[in-house]
């Protein structure tokens, strides 16, 4: 299944770039916002060149950003849970 391309506003991109410039690592920001590393690196590069552009004029509220972060964390935790289930099943076979 193909994942649809996301459109991010200029405010969202600027906030992600600002967090990196304030000292947070790219990987940390990406995990919290549910983004790919290269996407954020491209935004940082575009911001340095003054070419950072948004997808629309809609303002992203702090609540929406928090919701995005929580959805990404939820997805990560579900994946970790599946890995633990598979590991438990694998090692349970060895005990018998």
Biopython code that builds the backbone (N, CA, C, O; Angstrom):
import numpy as np
from Bio.PDB.StructureBuilder import StructureBuilder

atoms = [
    (1, "UNK", "N", (0.843, -1.177, 0.000)),
    (1, "UNK", "CA", (0.000, 0.000, 0.000)),
    (1, "UNK", "C", (0.887, 1.240, 0.000)),
    (1, "UNK", "O", (1.826, 1.346, 0.790)),
    (2, "UNK", "N", (0.584, 2.161, -0.882)),
    (2, "UNK", "CA", (1.369, 3.381, -0.987)),
    (2, "UNK", "C", (0.898, 4.399, 0.044)),
    (2, "UNK", "O", (-0.300, 4.610, 0.227)),
    (3, "UNK", "N", (1.853, 5.018, 0.707)),
    (3, "UNK", "CA", (1.542, 6.028, 1.697)),
    (3, "UNK", "C", (1.347, 7.359, 0.971)),
    (3, "UNK", "O", (2.205, 7.758, 0.184)),
    (4, "UNK", "N", (0.225, 8.056, 1.224)),
    (4, "UNK", "CA", (0.018, 9.325, 0.534)),
    (4, "UNK", "C", (1.028, 10.371, 0.997)),
    (4, "UNK", "O", (1.451, 10.377, 2.153)),
    (5, "UNK", "N", (1.402, 11.247, 0.083)),
    (5, "UNK", "CA", (2.368, 12.287, 0.393)),
    (5, "UNK", "C", (1.732, 13.321, 1.314)),
    (5, "UNK", "O", (0.625, 13.797, 1.061)),
    (6, "UNK", "N", (2.439, 13.659, 2.373)),
    (6, "UNK", "CA", (1.943, 14.623, 3.336)),
    (6, "UNK", "C", (2.289, 16.034, 2.897)),
    (6, "UNK", "O", (3.326, 16.260, 2.273)),
    (7, "UNK", "N", (1.430, 16.974, 3.220)),
    (7, "UNK", "CA", (1.686, 18.387, 2.955)),
    (7, "UNK", "C", (1.793, 19.098, 4.302)),
    (7, "UNK", "O", (0.866, 19.048, 5.111)),
    (8, "UNK", "N", (2.917, 19.756, 4.539)),
    (8, "UNK", "CA", (3.163, 20.419, 5.817)),
    (8, "UNK", "C", (3.189, 21.929, 5.607)),
    (8, "UNK", "O", (3.699, 22.419, 4.600)),
    (9, "UNK", "N", (2.634, 22.653, 6.568)),
    (9, "UNK", "CA", (2.625, 24.109, 6.471)),
    (9, "UNK", "C", (4.001, 24.670, 6.806)),
    (9, "UNK", "O", (4.844, 23.990, 7.391)),
    (10, "UNK", "N", (4.204, 25.908, 6.428)),
    (10, "UNK", "CA", (5.478, 26.581, 6.686)),
    (10, "UNK", "C", (5.724, 26.688, 8.188)),
    (10, "UNK", "O", (6.865, 26.573, 8.635)),
    (11, "UNK", "N", (4.674, 26.906, 8.968)),
    (11, "UNK", "CA", (4.832, 27.029, 10.417)),
    (11, "UNK", "C", (5.323, 25.720, 11.025)),
    (11, "UNK", "O", (6.181, 25.717, 11.908)),
    (12, "UNK", "N", (4.769, 24.606, 10.545)),
    (12, "UNK", "CA", (5.173, 23.290, 11.044)),
    (12, "UNK", "C", (6.641, 23.038, 10.722)),
    (12, "UNK", "O", (7.404, 22.579, 11.572)),
    (13, "UNK", "N", (7.027, 23.345, 9.482)),
    (13, "UNK", "CA", (8.413, 23.143, 9.066)),
    (13, "UNK", "C", (9.362, 24.031, 9.870)),
    (13, "UNK", "O", (10.414, 23.579, 10.320)),
    (14, "UNK", "N", (8.980, 25.300, 10.046)),
    (14, "UNK", "CA", (9.828, 26.234, 10.797)),
    (14, "UNK", "C", (9.992, 25.791, 12.237)),
    (14, "UNK", "O", (11.071, 25.933, 12.813)),
    (15, "UNK", "N", (8.930, 25.254, 12.825)),
    (15, "UNK", "CA", (9.009, 24.788, 14.211)),
    (15, "UNK", "C", (9.970, 23.605, 14.324)),
    (15, "UNK", "O", (10.758, 23.532, 15.267)),
    (16, "UNK", "N", (9.906, 22.678, 13.360)),
    (16, "UNK", "CA", (10.820, 21.528, 13.367)),
    (16, "UNK", "C", (12.264, 21.996, 13.199)),
    (16, "UNK", "O", (13.160, 21.510, 13.890)),
    (17, "UNK", "N", (12.493, 22.940, 12.279)),
    (17, "UNK", "CA", (13.844, 23.467, 12.051)),
    (17, "UNK", "C", (14.338, 24.204, 13.286)),
    (17, "UNK", "O", (15.507, 24.084, 13.655)),
    (18, "UNK", "N", (13.460, 24.966, 13.928)),
    (18, "UNK", "CA", (13.845, 25.717, 15.130)),
    (18, "UNK", "C", (14.279, 24.771, 16.245)),
    (18, "UNK", "O", (15.245, 25.050, 16.956)),
    (19, "UNK", "N", (13.570, 23.653, 16.401)),
    (19, "UNK", "CA", (13.927, 22.685, 17.444)),
    (19, "UNK", "C", (15.319, 22.113, 17.198)),
    (19, "UNK", "O", (16.072, 21.876, 18.142)),
    (20, "UNK", "N", (15.656, 21.894, 15.934)),
    (20, "UNK", "CA", (16.983, 21.372, 15.607)),
    (20, "UNK", "C", (18.043, 22.433, 15.862)),
    (20, "UNK", "O", (19.111, 22.131, 16.393)),
    (21, "UNK", "N", (17.753, 23.671, 15.487)),
    (21, "UNK", "CA", (18.706, 24.759, 15.713)),
    (21, "UNK", "C", (18.894, 25.038, 17.204)),
    (21, "UNK", "O", (19.934, 25.546, 17.623)),
    (22, "UNK", "N", (17.875, 24.699, 17.999)),
    (22, "UNK", "CA", (17.972, 24.888, 19.448)),
    (22, "UNK", "C", (18.744, 23.775, 20.139)),
    (22, "UNK", "O", (18.934, 23.810, 21.355)),
    (23, "UNK", "N", (19.196, 22.776, 19.359)),
    (23, "UNK", "CA", (20.064, 21.768, 19.944)),
    (23, "UNK", "C", (19.536, 20.355, 19.952)),
    (23, "UNK", "O", (20.277, 19.434, 20.295)),
    (24, "UNK", "N", (18.281, 20.142, 19.588)),
    (24, "UNK", "CA", (17.768, 18.774, 19.556)),
    (24, "UNK", "C", (18.315, 18.065, 18.323)),
    (24, "UNK", "O", (18.574, 18.693, 17.296)),
    (25, "UNK", "N", (18.486, 16.769, 18.432)),
    (25, "UNK", "CA", (19.011, 16.014, 17.291)),
    (25, "UNK", "C", (17.911, 15.819, 16.254)),
    (25, "UNK", "O", (16.722, 15.850, 16.568)),
    (26, "UNK", "N", (18.337, 15.620, 15.018)),
    (26, "UNK", "CA", (17.397, 15.415, 13.920)),
    (26, "UNK", "C", (16.562, 14.166, 14.177)),
    (26, "UNK", "O", (15.348, 14.178, 13.969)),
    (27, "UNK", "N", (17.194, 13.105, 14.621)),
    (27, "UNK", "CA", (16.457, 11.857, 14.840)),
    (27, "UNK", "C", (15.405, 12.000, 15.941)),
    (27, "UNK", "O", (14.322, 11.425, 15.836)),
    (28, "UNK", "N", (15.710, 12.753, 16.985)),
    (28, "UNK", "CA", (14.740, 12.967, 18.068)),
    (28, "UNK", "C", (13.529, 13.725, 17.564)),
    (28, "UNK", "O", (12.391, 13.341, 17.832)),
    (29, "UNK", "N", (13.775, 14.800, 16.833)),
    (29, "UNK", "CA", (12.673, 15.607, 16.296)),
    (29, "UNK", "C", (11.836, 14.765, 15.333)),
    (29, "UNK", "O", (10.607, 14.837, 15.344)),
    (30, "UNK", "N", (12.497, 13.978, 14.511)),
    (30, "UNK", "CA", (11.783, 13.138, 13.547)),
    (30, "UNK", "C", (10.889, 12.122, 14.238)),
    (30, "UNK", "O", (9.741, 11.928, 13.837)),
    (31, "UNK", "N", (11.400, 11.482, 15.258)),
    (31, "UNK", "CA", (10.611, 10.482, 15.980)),
    (31, "UNK", "C", (9.408, 11.124, 16.653)),
    (31, "UNK", "O", (8.308, 10.571, 16.625)),
    (32, "UNK", "N", (9.615, 12.292, 17.260)),
    (32, "UNK", "CA", (8.528, 12.953, 17.971)),
    (32, "UNK", "C", (7.442, 13.447, 17.018)),
    (32, "UNK", "O", (6.262, 13.431, 17.367)),
    (33, "UNK", "N", (7.826, 13.880, 15.832)),
    (33, "UNK", "CA", (6.860, 14.423, 14.888)),
    (33, "UNK", "C", (6.392, 13.404, 13.853)),
    (33, "UNK", "O", (5.493, 13.685, 13.060)),
    (34, "UNK", "N", (7.000, 12.230, 13.862)),
    (34, "UNK", "CA", (6.597, 11.204, 12.914)),
    (34, "UNK", "C", (7.032, 11.494, 11.495)),
    (34, "UNK", "O", (6.291, 11.239, 10.546)),
    (35, "UNK", "N", (8.227, 12.025, 11.348)),
    (35, "UNK", "CA", (8.759, 12.399, 10.040)),
    (35, "UNK", "C", (9.992, 11.572, 9.713)),
    (35, "UNK", "O", (10.588, 10.938, 10.583)),
    (36, "UNK", "N", (10.356, 11.595, 8.451)),
    (36, "UNK", "CA", (11.584, 10.941, 8.030)),
    (36, "UNK", "C", (12.781, 11.852, 8.244)),
    (36, "UNK", "O", (12.662, 13.075, 8.158)),
    (37, "UNK", "N", (13.943, 11.251, 8.526)),
    (37, "UNK", "CA", (15.157, 12.037, 8.770)),
    (37, "UNK", "C", (15.497, 12.941, 7.592)),
    (37, "UNK", "O", (15.799, 14.121, 7.770)),
    (38, "UNK", "N", (15.447, 12.381, 6.395)),
    (38, "UNK", "CA", (15.847, 13.162, 5.228)),
    (38, "UNK", "C", (14.906, 14.331, 4.980)),
    (38, "UNK", "O", (15.341, 15.384, 4.515)),
    (39, "UNK", "N", (13.638, 14.163, 5.280)),
    (39, "UNK", "CA", (12.670, 15.248, 5.113)),
    (39, "UNK", "C", (13.073, 16.450, 5.959)),
    (39, "UNK", "O", (13.104, 17.582, 5.474)),
    (40, "UNK", "N", (13.376, 16.195, 7.213)),
    (40, "UNK", "CA", (13.741, 17.289, 8.118)),
    (40, "UNK", "C", (15.092, 17.885, 7.720)),
    (40, "UNK", "O", (15.277, 19.100, 7.790)),
    (41, "UNK", "N", (16.026, 17.046, 7.309)),
    (41, "UNK", "CA", (17.319, 17.577, 6.852)),
    (41, "UNK", "C", (17.131, 18.503, 5.649)),
    (41, "UNK", "O", (17.787, 19.539, 5.544)),
    (42, "UNK", "N", (16.230, 18.118, 4.745)),
    (42, "UNK", "CA", (15.938, 18.975, 3.597)),
    (42, "UNK", "C", (15.350, 20.312, 4.045)),
    (42, "UNK", "O", (15.674, 21.355, 3.479)),
    (43, "UNK", "N", (14.490, 20.281, 5.057)),
    (43, "UNK", "CA", (13.906, 21.517, 5.576)),
    (43, "UNK", "C", (14.969, 22.407, 6.200)),
    (43, "UNK", "O", (14.942, 23.625, 6.020)),
    (44, "UNK", "N", (15.914, 21.806, 6.940)),
    (44, "UNK", "CA", (16.989, 22.583, 7.565)),
    (44, "UNK", "C", (17.849, 23.237, 6.484)),
    (44, "UNK", "O", (18.215, 24.407, 6.594)),
    (45, "UNK", "N", (18.166, 22.476, 5.449)),
    (45, "UNK", "CA", (18.976, 23.006, 4.350)),
    (45, "UNK", "C", (18.235, 24.128, 3.632)),
    (45, "UNK", "O", (18.823, 25.169, 3.339)),
    (46, "UNK", "N", (16.950, 23.926, 3.344)),
    (46, "UNK", "CA", (16.158, 24.945, 2.668)),
    (46, "UNK", "C", (16.024, 26.194, 3.528)),
    (46, "UNK", "O", (16.031, 27.310, 3.009)),
    (47, "UNK", "N", (15.902, 26.013, 4.836)),
    (47, "UNK", "CA", (15.800, 27.152, 5.748)),
    (47, "UNK", "C", (17.096, 27.960, 5.748)),
    (47, "UNK", "O", (17.066, 29.191, 5.769)),
    (48, "UNK", "N", (18.227, 27.268, 5.725)),
    (48, "UNK", "CA", (19.520, 27.952, 5.698)),
    (48, "UNK", "C", (19.687, 28.751, 4.408)),
    (48, "UNK", "O", (20.329, 29.801, 4.400)),
    (49, "UNK", "N", (19.111, 28.250, 3.327)),
    (49, "UNK", "CA", (19.197, 28.935, 2.039)),
    (49, "UNK", "C", (18.088, 29.971, 1.868)),
    (49, "UNK", "O", (18.080, 30.715, 0.888)),
    (50, "UNK", "N", (17.154, 30.022, 2.817)),
    (50, "UNK", "CA", (16.047, 30.961, 2.733)),
    (50, "UNK", "C", (14.973, 30.529, 1.753)),
    (50, "UNK", "O", (14.223, 31.364, 1.246)),
    (51, "UNK", "N", (14.890, 29.240, 1.481)),
    (51, "UNK", "CA", (13.947, 28.737, 0.484)),
    (51, "UNK", "C", (12.894, 27.811, 1.082)),
    (51, "UNK", "O", (12.253, 27.059, 0.347)),
    (52, "UNK", "N", (12.703, 27.849, 2.381)),
    (52, "UNK", "CA", (11.727, 26.976, 3.020)),
    (52, "UNK", "C", (10.326, 27.464, 2.674)),
    (52, "UNK", "O", (9.982, 28.615, 2.945)),
    (53, "UNK", "N", (9.521, 26.595, 2.078)),
    (53, "UNK", "CA", (8.172, 26.974, 1.655)),
    (53, "UNK", "C", (7.163, 26.022, 2.261)),
    (53, "UNK", "O", (7.460, 24.849, 2.487)),
    (54, "UNK", "N", (5.981, 26.524, 2.519)),
    (54, "UNK", "CA", (4.919, 25.712, 3.089)),
    (54, "UNK", "C", (3.982, 25.188, 2.032)),
    (54, "UNK", "O", (4.012, 25.628, 0.883)),
    (55, "UNK", "N", (3.150, 24.247, 2.424)),
    (55, "UNK", "CA", (2.213, 23.635, 1.497)),
    (55, "UNK", "C", (0.913, 24.409, 1.420)),
    (55, "UNK", "O", (0.195, 24.319, 0.424)),
    (56, "UNK", "N", (0.606, 25.155, 2.439)),
    (56, "UNK", "CA", (-0.656, 25.874, 2.456)),
    (56, "UNK", "C", (-0.627, 27.011, 3.452)),
    (56, "UNK", "O", (0.403, 27.287, 4.067)),
    (57, "UNK", "N", (-1.749, 27.662, 3.605)),
    (57, "UNK", "CA", (-1.798, 28.807, 4.503)),
    (57, "UNK", "C", (-2.430, 28.466, 5.845)),
    (57, "UNK", "O", (-2.601, 29.347, 6.688)),
    (58, "UNK", "N", (-2.776, 27.208, 6.053)),
    (58, "UNK", "CA", (-3.401, 26.800, 7.302)),
    (58, "UNK", "C", (-2.378, 26.808, 8.430)),
    (58, "UNK", "O", (-1.268, 26.299, 8.276)),
    (59, "UNK", "N", (-2.754, 27.380, 9.547)),
    (59, "UNK", "CA", (-1.874, 27.445, 10.708)),
    (59, "UNK", "C", (-2.003, 26.157, 11.510)),
    (59, "UNK", "O", (-3.112, 25.693, 11.778)),
    (60, "UNK", "N", (-0.873, 25.583, 11.891)),
    (60, "UNK", "CA", (-0.865, 24.375, 12.704)),
    (60, "UNK", "C", (-0.820, 24.792, 14.165)),
    (60, "UNK", "O", (0.109, 25.470, 14.604)),
    (61, "UNK", "N", (-1.829, 24.381, 14.904)),
    (61, "UNK", "CA", (-1.903, 24.751, 16.311)),
    (61, "UNK", "C", (-1.033, 23.818, 17.140)),
    (61, "UNK", "O", (-0.687, 22.725, 16.690)),
    (62, "UNK", "N", (-0.678, 24.242, 18.344)),
    (62, "UNK", "CA", (0.101, 23.357, 19.226)),
    (62, "UNK", "C", (-0.628, 22.041, 19.506)),
    (62, "UNK", "O", (0.013, 21.001, 19.656)),
    (63, "UNK", "N", (-1.958, 22.078, 19.577)),
    (63, "UNK", "CA", (-2.725, 20.858, 19.815)),
    (63, "UNK", "C", (-2.569, 19.883, 18.645)),
    (63, "UNK", "O", (-2.447, 18.675, 18.847)),
    (64, "UNK", "N", (-2.573, 20.418, 17.424)),
    (64, "UNK", "CA", (-2.404, 19.565, 16.250)),
    (64, "UNK", "C", (-0.998, 18.969, 16.210)),
    (64, "UNK", "O", (-0.820, 17.811, 15.835)),
    (65, "UNK", "N", (-0.013, 19.757, 16.595)),
    (65, "UNK", "CA", (1.356, 19.245, 16.633)),
    (65, "UNK", "C", (1.477, 18.146, 17.678)),
    (65, "UNK", "O", (2.131, 17.130, 17.442)),
    (66, "UNK", "N", (0.853, 18.343, 18.826)),
    (66, "UNK", "CA", (0.879, 17.337, 19.887)),
    (66, "UNK", "C", (0.168, 16.067, 19.421)),
    (66, "UNK", "O", (0.632, 14.960, 19.692)),
    (67, "UNK", "N", (-0.944, 16.225, 18.729)),
    (67, "UNK", "CA", (-1.675, 15.081, 18.202)),
    (67, "UNK", "C", (-0.815, 14.305, 17.206)),
    (67, "UNK", "O", (-0.804, 13.075, 17.233)),
    (68, "UNK", "N", (-0.108, 14.994, 16.344)),
    (68, "UNK", "CA", (0.789, 14.359, 15.389)),
    (68, "UNK", "C", (1.888, 13.594, 16.112)),
    (68, "UNK", "O", (2.211, 12.463, 15.748)),
    (69, "UNK", "N", (2.457, 14.212, 17.130)),
    (69, "UNK", "CA", (3.508, 13.565, 17.901)),
    (69, "UNK", "C", (2.983, 12.316, 18.599)),
    (69, "UNK", "O", (3.650, 11.281, 18.607)),
    (70, "UNK", "N", (1.785, 12.409, 19.189)),
    (70, "UNK", "CA", (1.214, 11.271, 19.899)),
    (70, "UNK", "C", (0.849, 10.130, 18.948)),
    (70, "UNK", "O", (0.986, 8.959, 19.301)),
    (71, "UNK", "N", (0.388, 10.469, 17.754)),
    (71, "UNK", "CA", (0.091, 9.429, 16.768)),
    (71, "UNK", "C", (1.367, 8.694, 16.361)),
    (71, "UNK", "O", (1.373, 7.470, 16.229)),
    (72, "UNK", "N", (2.432, 9.441, 16.165)),
    (72, "UNK", "CA", (3.706, 8.824, 15.796)),
    (72, "UNK", "C", (4.212, 7.933, 16.927)),
    (72, "UNK", "O", (4.710, 6.835, 16.679)),
    (73, "UNK", "N", (4.084, 8.403, 18.167)),
    (73, "UNK", "CA", (4.518, 7.606, 19.313)),
    (73, "UNK", "C", (3.664, 6.348, 19.442)),
    (73, "UNK", "O", (4.183, 5.272, 19.738)),
    (74, "UNK", "N", (2.363, 6.479, 19.223)),
    (74, "UNK", "CA", (1.463, 5.330, 19.288)),
    (74, "UNK", "C", (1.848, 4.283, 18.254)),
    (74, "UNK", "O", (1.877, 3.092, 18.563)),
    (75, "UNK", "N", (2.142, 4.708, 17.036)),
    (75, "UNK", "CA", (2.556, 3.789, 15.979)),
    (75, "UNK", "C", (3.863, 3.088, 16.351)),
    (75, "UNK", "O", (4.004, 1.882, 16.149)),
    (76, "UNK", "N", (4.817, 3.848, 16.895)),
    (76, "UNK", "CA", (6.091, 3.273, 17.306)),
    (76, "UNK", "C", (5.891, 2.227, 18.400)),
    (76, "UNK", "O", (6.500, 1.158, 18.355)),
    (77, "UNK", "N", (5.046, 2.528, 19.375)),
    (77, "UNK", "CA", (4.800, 1.598, 20.477)),
    (77, "UNK", "C", (4.079, 0.335, 19.995)),
    (77, "UNK", "O", (4.346, -0.759, 20.494)),
    (78, "UNK", "N", (3.174, 0.480, 19.036)),
    (78, "UNK", "CA", (2.503, -0.698, 18.481)),
    (78, "UNK", "C", (3.510, -1.606, 17.782)),
    (78, "UNK", "O", (3.450, -2.828, 17.915)),
    (79, "UNK", "N", (4.431, -1.006, 17.042)),
    (79, "UNK", "CA", (5.459, -1.807, 16.359)),
    (79, "UNK", "C", (6.348, -2.520, 17.366)),
    (79, "UNK", "O", (6.675, -3.694, 17.190)),
    (80, "UNK", "N", (6.739, -1.812, 18.426)),
    (80, "UNK", "CA", (7.566, -2.429, 19.458)),
    (80, "UNK", "C", (6.820, -3.577, 20.124)),
    (80, "UNK", "O", (7.413, -4.614, 20.423)),
    (81, "UNK", "N", (5.531, -3.398, 20.356)),
    (81, "UNK", "CA", (4.719, -4.430, 20.987)),
    (81, "UNK", "C", (4.656, -5.681, 20.113)),
    (81, "UNK", "O", (4.746, -6.800, 20.618)),
    (82, "UNK", "N", (4.502, -5.492, 18.806)),
    (82, "UNK", "CA", (4.475, -6.628, 17.884)),
    (82, "UNK", "C", (5.806, -7.385, 17.909)),
    (82, "UNK", "O", (5.821, -8.615, 17.876)),
    (83, "UNK", "N", (6.912, -6.657, 17.967)),
    (83, "UNK", "CA", (8.227, -7.294, 18.035)),
    (83, "UNK", "C", (8.344, -8.119, 19.312)),
    (83, "UNK", "O", (8.845, -9.243, 19.286)),
    (84, "UNK", "N", (7.886, -7.564, 20.419)),
    (84, "UNK", "CA", (7.948, -8.290, 21.688)),
    (84, "UNK", "C", (7.070, -9.536, 21.667)),
    (84, "UNK", "O", (7.451, -10.569, 22.218)),
    (85, "UNK", "N", (5.901, -9.449, 21.038)),
    (85, "UNK", "CA", (5.032, -10.615, 20.935)),
    (85, "UNK", "C", (5.707, -11.722, 20.139)),
    (85, "UNK", "O", (5.668, -12.888, 20.531)),
    (86, "UNK", "N", (6.325, -11.355, 19.025)),
    (86, "UNK", "CA", (7.003, -12.342, 18.188)),
    (86, "UNK", "C", (8.196, -12.955, 18.918)),
    (86, "UNK", "O", (8.439, -14.157, 18.813)),
    (87, "UNK", "N", (8.934, -12.136, 19.652)),
    (87, "UNK", "CA", (10.081, -12.642, 20.402)),
    (87, "UNK", "C", (9.621, -13.591, 21.505)),
    (87, "UNK", "O", (10.252, -14.622, 21.736)),
    (88, "UNK", "N", (8.542, -13.257, 22.176)),
    (88, "UNK", "CA", (8.008, -14.110, 23.233)),
    (88, "UNK", "C", (7.582, -15.459, 22.661)),
    (88, "UNK", "O", (7.873, -16.506, 23.238)),
    (89, "UNK", "N", (6.894, -15.425, 21.527)),
    (89, "UNK", "CA", (6.458, -16.674, 20.899)),
    (89, "UNK", "C", (7.661, -17.506, 20.459)),
    (89, "UNK", "O", (7.653, -18.729, 20.607)),
    (90, "UNK", "N", (8.667, -16.874, 19.936)),
    (90, "UNK", "CA", (9.864, -17.584, 19.484)),
    (90, "UNK", "C", (10.579, -18.263, 20.641)),
    (90, "UNK", "O", (10.939, -19.437, 20.553)),
    (91, "UNK", "N", (10.786, -17.521, 21.733)),
    (91, "UNK", "CA", (11.505, -18.080, 22.864)),
    (91, "UNK", "C", (10.660, -19.062, 23.670)),
    (91, "UNK", "O", (11.206, -19.909, 24.376)),
    (92, "UNK", "N", (9.337, -18.959, 23.574)),
    (92, "UNK", "CA", (8.473, -19.912, 24.258)),
    (92, "UNK", "C", (8.597, -21.291, 23.623)),
    (92, "UNK", "O", (8.448, -22.304, 24.307)),
    (93, "UNK", "N", (8.867, -21.340, 22.321)),
    (93, "UNK", "CA", (9.063, -22.636, 21.641)),
    (93, "UNK", "C", (10.316, -23.338, 22.139)),
    (93, "UNK", "O", (10.343, -24.565, 22.230)),
    (94, "UNK", "N", (11.359, -22.571, 22.464)),
    (94, "UNK", "CA", (12.608, -23.144, 22.932)),
    (94, "UNK", "C", (12.477, -23.782, 24.305)),
    (94, "UNK", "O", (13.190, -24.736, 24.614)),
    (95, "UNK", "N", (11.583, -23.273, 25.124)),
    (95, "UNK", "CA", (11.414, -23.768, 26.490)),
    (95, "UNK", "C", (10.757, -25.143, 26.482)),
    (95, "UNK", "O", (11.098, -25.997, 27.300)),
    (96, "UNK", "N", (9.824, -25.361, 25.571)),
    (96, "UNK", "CA", (9.101, -26.628, 25.536)),
    (96, "UNK", "C", (9.939, -27.691, 25.000)),
    (96, "UNK", "O", (9.494, -28.834, 24.895)),
]
sb = StructureBuilder()
sb.init_structure("model")
sb.init_model(0)
sb.init_chain("A")
sb.init_seg("    ")
for serial, (resi, resn, name, xyz) in enumerate(atoms, 1):
    if name == "N":
        sb.init_residue(resn, " ", resi, " ")
    sb.init_atom(name, np.array(xyz, "f"), 0.0, 1.0, " ", f" {name:<3s}", serial, name[0])
structure = sb.get_structure()
